[in-house]
């Protein structure tokens, strides 16, 4: 019985196609024909998507209005301005030596914490 050769049978028309040449070259140079184009595609996509992402965040920033600290606290223009040093001295002038602890009245059915 004759032995079979290790070569695969390819018809003459299939040997000249781009796909068959790519497949045969892929087994010899896998990184050059598969890895390098893959990494290149990932890097190119990153550079092309960066402006689109920046545009998205710029549009979001236009919608969100920056609020000052006074507006966030709900202070109007007719309210007095708060100065931390002034508040400190105003509170320190109060008589803090003679104070009495008072219990807050609890709601009905709420545990008051008294044993």
N, C-alpha and C positions, 0 to 999 in steps of 0.2 A: 504494500500500500504506500502511495507517495505521501510525503509530509507536506503540510501546508506552510506557506511562507508567512513571515511575520508582517509583511506589508499589507496594508488595507487596500482593497480594490476601490479605485475612484475612476469614474468614467472621465474621458478626456474633456468633456464639456464642463464638468464640475471643478476641474483643476485650475481653471483660469478665473473663477469668480472671486470677487473681493472678499466674500465671507470665508471661502475656503483658504485663501491666502492668509487672512487674519487669524483663523483658527490654527493653522499650522505655525504661524509666527508666534502665537500666544503661548504655545508649549515651549518655545525656545526662549522668549523674552517676556515673561509675564509682567514684570514691573513696568517695563517700557511701554507695552501695549495696553495694559489695563490699569495699573496702579497710578502711573503718572497722569493720564487723562482724568482719572477719578479725583485725585487730589487737586488738579487744576480746575476742575468743575466746581469743587467745593470752595476753593479760594475765589474764583471769579464770581460765584454767587454771593459770597460774603461782601465783596466790593460793590456789586451792583445793588444789593439790598440795603446797604448802609444809608444812601440818600433817601430811600423810601421810608426807612424807619425814622430818620431824622424829621422828615416831613410830617409823619404821623404825630410825633411828640410836639412839634411846633404848633400844629393845629390844636392839640389838646391844651397847650399852654395859652393859646389865644382865648379859649373858652373859659378857662379858669382865671378869675380875677384875683390879683394879689390884694389881700386885705390887711390894713394896718392893725396894730395891736389894739388901738382904741376902738376901732370899728368892731373887732372881734369880741371885745368886752362889752359892747353895746353902749358905750358912752357917747352921748351927743355933744354938740358944740357948747350947749349951755351948762354942762357939768363942770365942776371944778377939776383942775388938773391934779393928779396924784403925784406927790414927791415922796420918795421912800424915806429920805432923811426927816422930812416934816412929819410923816406918819409915825416914825419911830419915836421922835421926841414928844409928839402928842400923846402916844400911848404910854410912854414912860412917865409922863406927868400924872397919870391917874394913880390913885391910891391902891397899890397892889398888895399892901401888907394886911389890910383888913377886908378880906373878902369872904364870902360864905358860899359854900357849894349848895346848889339847889337842884333838886331832881326834876326832870322833865316829866310832865304828865303823860302817861302811856295811853295808847288807844285801847278801846274796849276789846278785851280778849287777848291782848298782847302780854307776854310775860314781862314782869317788871324787874326781875333779877333779885328780888328780896327773898332771903331764905326764911 
